[in-house]
Amino acid sequence: MFDSHVHAGPDVLDRIGDDLDVGRAFGLADFSGFVLKAHYESTVGRAHSVSKVTGQTVYGGIALNQHCGGVNPAAVAAALSSGGRVVWLPTADAHTQRSAGLPRLCHHEARLPQHAYAIPPVDPAAAGAAELVLALVAEHDAVLATGHLSEAECRWLSDRARFYGIDRLLFTHPSYTVPGLRPAAVRELVEAGGFAEITAYQLLHQPGCSPALLARVAEAAGDKLILSSDAGQPDSPMPPEALEMLIDVLAAEGLDRRVLAAAASSTPESLFRPA
């Protein structure tokens, strides 16, 4: 199996273990690898280091939040030129995150500005920077992840990704609180091109989430489904256990276990693997 959304320490938030702790847990669970994500730090170098130590395939990338100036092409160019495999559009500092009152770095450090980020059509002024980010992702054949942006922004990204020839588009947990898409909207997005993610974090921590709702989202995504843990929190199981639990819960809802297994192994491995 392969977990395409994992958090570890050191981090702004408390984590269940550091990179090596998490990497060793994946090794014990016989996973082939994982994608290391952080909201406020490039994980490219960290992924390289843990991969060398554990022998696993570990990828890193950058999330475009306040620490790097938001939708910043220079930060993207540096991360991808250093071997990064994924760019997450704004997550913890997306305008949706602020509106929902979800955790942000400025909640930990009150002297920081409360600024949040958006792209077209929500913020037309961000078009130039966003277009250059997309061009860089296309040139590096990397994964473009939509982060916590809204449905309208996801649709804009879908259209522009096709323009740039980006084949690796990932709608980041679209049924999570942000952006909060319904199954019908998820189906429309993946039919236009891209993959839709469901995470164990949703099952464990999302208010109002249920196995039945996630099963409907999985059905909407079809063969464009990706299952990940999004784990690493002290009050979550270790990421391998969390992802295996998600598969079991969705299988209990009547979904084909073979399809679910592919969504947590061969599908994300292919999405992130360099050509």
Phi, psi and omega per residue, in radians:
M1 nan 2.866 -3.057
F2 -2.527 2.131 -3.081
D3 -1.767 2.040 -3.006
S4 -1.667 0.278 -3.116
H5 -2.795 1.679 -3.012
V6 -2.364 2.442 3.061
H7 -1.992 2.516 3.109
A8 -2.631 2.903 3.090
G9 -1.568 2.831 0.051
P10 -1.293 2.570 -3.103
D11 -2.694 2.907 3.063
V12 -1.092 -0.680 3.111
L13 -1.677 2.721 3.059
D14 -1.107 2.441 3.124
R15 -2.201 2.799 -3.064
I16 -1.242 -0.366 3.122
G17 -3.023 2.990 3.106
D18 -1.519 -3.086 -3.065
D19 -0.946 -0.785 -3.096
L20 -1.240 -0.652 3.068
D21 -1.002 -0.824 -3.113
V22 -1.200 -0.736 3.121
G23 -1.054 -0.723 3.123
R24 -1.167 -0.606 3.082
A25 -1.106 -0.709 3.084
F26 -1.142 -0.654 3.110
G27 -1.113 -0.755 3.123
L28 -1.126 -0.540 3.127
A29 -1.509 0.050 3.095
D30 1.118 0.636 3.004
F31 -1.433 2.628 3.111
S32 -1.408 -0.399 -3.138
G33 2.930 -2.956 -3.083
F34 -2.850 2.935 3.058
V35 -1.921 2.187 -3.088
L36 -1.656 2.151 -3.087
K37 -2.110 2.502 2.993
A38 -2.461 2.469 -3.134
H39 -1.308 -0.456 -2.999
Y40 -2.260 0.538 3.099
E41 -2.874 2.443 2.963
S42 -1.117 2.361 3.116
T43 -1.817 0.217 -3.067
V44 -1.093 -0.909 3.140
G45 -1.167 -0.672 3.122
R46 -1.102 -0.748 3.131
A47 -1.100 -0.730 3.119
H48 -1.041 -0.769 -3.098
S49 -1.161 -0.813 -3.102
V50 -1.205 -0.517 3.079
S51 -1.151 -0.728 3.128
K52 -1.115 -0.661 -3.091
V53 -1.317 -0.727 -3.020
T54 -1.653 -0.328 -3.070
G55 1.367 0.086 3.122
Q56 -1.526 2.871 2.999
T57 -1.473 1.969 -3.118
V58 -2.249 2.187 3.138
Y59 -1.933 2.666 3.069
G60 -2.283 3.103 -3.137
G61 -2.992 -2.766 -3.100
I62 -2.436 2.401 3.016
A63 -1.767 2.357 -2.974
L64 -1.595 1.333 3.139
N65 -1.959 -2.929 -2.982
Q66 -1.080 -0.520 -3.077
H67 -1.079 -0.444 3.134
C68 -2.034 0.286 3.099
G69 1.464 0.343 3.096
G70 1.336 -2.363 -3.072
V71 -1.318 1.447 -2.934
N72 -2.025 1.830 -3.131
P73 -1.011 -0.569 -3.140
A74 -1.116 -0.731 3.112
A75 -1.130 -0.675 3.114
V76 -1.159 -0.790 3.138
A77 -1.040 -0.741 -3.132
A78 -1.146 -0.778 -3.109
A79 -1.151 -0.781 -3.096
L80 -1.265 -0.622 3.113
S81 -1.209 -0.343 3.111
S82 -1.596 0.052 3.110
G83 1.870 0.122 3.096
G84 -1.087 2.570 -3.100
R85 -1.968 -0.109 -3.076
V86 -2.613 2.496 2.986
V87 -2.088 2.073 3.033
W88 -1.637 2.169 2.987
L89 -1.089 3.004 -2.998
P90 -0.839 2.350 -3.136
T91 -2.023 -1.514 -3.080
A92 -1.161 -0.351 3.101
D93 -1.952 0.340 3.006
A94 -1.221 2.663 3.126
H95 -1.059 -0.523 3.107
T96 -1.156 -0.676 3.127
Q97 -1.093 -0.755 3.109
R98 -1.109 -0.789 -3.119
S99 -1.098 -0.590 -3.119
A100 -1.462 -0.113 -3.133
G101 1.229 0.466 -3.124
L102 -1.506 2.840 -2.992
P103 -1.046 2.467 3.098
R104 -2.477 2.827 -3.126
L105 -1.070 -0.615 -3.123
C106 -1.169 -0.276 3.029
H107 -1.304 -0.449 3.112
H108 -1.512 -0.553 -3.113
E109 -2.244 1.693 -2.986
A110 -1.152 -0.306 -3.138
R111 -1.342 -0.191 3.104
L112 -1.348 2.636 3.084
P113 -1.173 2.731 -3.118
Q114 -1.527 0.223 -3.029
H115 -1.025 2.452 3.051
A116 -2.227 2.904 -2.960
Y117 -2.115 2.607 3.076
A118 -2.574 2.904 3.057
I119 -2.242 3.082 3.101
P120 -1.027 2.609 0.001
P121 -1.474 -0.035 -3.129
V122 -1.178 -0.747 3.111
D123 -2.234 1.558 -3.136
P124 -1.024 -0.469 -3.114
A125 -1.168 -0.310 -3.130
A126 -1.524 0.067 -3.035
A127 -1.043 -0.782 -3.085
G128 -1.064 -0.834 3.130
A129 -1.135 -0.728 -3.129
A130 -1.134 -0.703 3.126
E131 -1.102 -0.703 3.130
L132 -1.195 -0.662 3.052
V133 -1.024 -0.779 3.136
L134 -1.117 -0.711 3.117
A135 -1.079 -0.721 3.121
L136 -1.148 -0.742 3.097
V137 -1.048 -0.759 3.131
A138 -1.103 -0.775 -3.108
E139 -1.117 -0.562 3.139
H140 -1.633 0.009 -3.120
D141 0.890 0.783 -3.118
A142 -1.672 3.086 3.097
V143 -1.572 2.284 3.029
L144 -1.799 2.039 3.125
A145 -1.916 2.434 -2.977
T146 -1.380 -0.130 3.116
G147 1.094 -2.438 -3.102
H148 -1.821 0.379 -3.094
L149 -1.240 2.849 -3.016
S150 -1.326 2.991 3.122
E151 -1.043 -0.758 -3.138
A152 -1.065 -0.713 3.118
E153 -1.210 -0.641 3.064
C154 -1.073 -0.693 3.121
R155 -1.179 -0.685 3.076
W156 -1.095 -0.770 3.127
L157 -1.099 -0.683 3.115
S158 -1.051 -0.775 -3.133
D159 -1.157 -0.790 -3.107
R160 -1.267 -0.540 3.073
A161 -1.079 -0.715 3.088
R162 -1.098 -0.698 3.135
F163 -1.042 -0.729 -3.096
Y164 -1.507 -0.062 3.141
G165 1.321 0.484 3.110
I166 -1.372 2.017 -3.126
D167 -1.640 -0.217 -3.048
R168 -1.933 1.360 -3.127
L169 -1.940 2.197 -3.112
L170 -2.128 2.075 3.041
F171 -1.433 1.901 -3.024
T172 -1.223 2.096 -3.119
H173 0.359 1.166 -3.026
P174 -1.088 -0.387 3.130
S175 -1.626 0.062 3.042
Y176 -1.204 2.954 -3.120
T177 -0.822 -0.750 2.996
V178 -2.131 2.041 0.252
P179 -1.606 -0.105 3.047
G180 1.298 0.709 -3.113
L181 -1.406 2.563 3.056
R182 -1.480 2.850 -3.107
P183 -0.965 -0.655 -3.124
A184 -1.093 -0.682 3.123
A185 -1.211 -0.654 3.082
V186 -1.064 -0.757 3.134
R187 -1.054 -0.761 -3.140
E188 -1.082 -0.713 -3.109
L189 -1.157 -0.824 -3.097
V190 -1.233 -0.522 3.092
E191 -1.158 -0.510 3.095
A192 -1.380 -0.275 3.130
G193 2.233 2.202 3.130
G194 2.252 3.038 -3.112
F195 -2.077 2.586 -3.138
A196 -2.013 2.343 -3.061
E197 -1.772 2.476 2.900
I198 -2.152 2.410 -3.078
T199 -2.099 2.682 3.031
A200 -1.142 -0.517 3.101
Y201 -0.994 -0.682 3.121
Q202 -1.027 -0.803 -3.122
L203 -1.116 -0.651 -3.049
L204 -1.456 -0.567 -2.914
H205 -2.341 -0.174 -3.056
Q206 -1.401 2.113 3.102
P207 -1.042 2.320 3.091
G208 1.412 -0.045 3.136
C209 -1.391 2.589 3.125
S210 -2.493 2.753 3.042
P211 -0.974 -0.670 -3.119
A212 -1.118 -0.735 3.126
L213 -1.112 -0.788 3.139
L214 -1.117 -0.598 3.093
A215 -1.117 -0.677 3.114
R216 -1.167 -0.667 3.084
V217 -1.127 -0.734 3.116
A218 -1.069 -0.731 3.108
E219 -1.116 -0.674 3.132
A220 -1.135 -0.631 -3.126
A221 -1.306 -0.501 3.117
G222 1.053 -2.321 -3.118
D223 -1.385 0.067 3.050
K224 -1.757 0.373 -3.132
L225 -1.479 2.409 2.982
I226 -2.216 2.254 3.072
L227 -1.845 2.331 3.107
S228 -2.464 2.964 -3.137
S229 -1.530 -0.709 -2.954
D230 0.923 0.509 -3.078
A231 -1.719 3.076 -3.058
G232 2.355 -0.093 3.102
Q233 -1.327 2.559 3.135
P234 -1.056 -0.449 -3.138
D235 -1.728 0.318 2.999
S236 -1.999 2.769 2.979
P237 -1.132 2.868 2.995
M238 -0.944 2.543 -3.052
P239 -0.858 -0.789 -3.139
P240 -1.043 -0.725 3.135
E241 -1.154 -0.693 -3.132
A242 -1.105 -0.744 -3.134
L243 -1.182 -0.717 3.100
E244 -1.112 -0.653 3.075
M245 -1.085 -0.727 3.135
L246 -1.063 -0.753 3.105
I247 -1.063 -0.789 -3.137
D248 -1.066 -0.745 -3.109
V249 -1.152 -0.747 3.133
L250 -1.227 -0.602 3.067
A251 -1.120 -0.634 3.108
A252 -1.171 -0.350 3.065
E253 -1.466 0.045 3.068
G254 1.750 0.068 3.120
L255 -1.386 2.618 -3.109
D256 -1.168 2.102 -3.099
R257 -1.091 -0.539 3.128
R258 -1.171 -0.679 3.090
V259 -1.148 -0.743 3.132
L260 -1.117 -0.719 3.133
A261 -1.089 -0.715 3.102
A262 -1.111 -0.641 -3.127
A263 -1.199 -0.258 3.105
A264 -2.006 0.320 -3.135
S265 -2.590 -1.563 -2.994
S266 -1.131 -0.640 -3.106
T267 -1.152 -0.930 3.098
P268 -1.175 -0.575 3.089
E269 -1.045 -0.761 3.124
S270 -1.162 -0.663 -3.122
L271 -1.096 -0.718 -3.041
F272 -1.621 -0.368 -3.066
R273 -1.161 2.276 3.094
P274 -1.072 2.603 3.132
A275 -1.171 nan nan
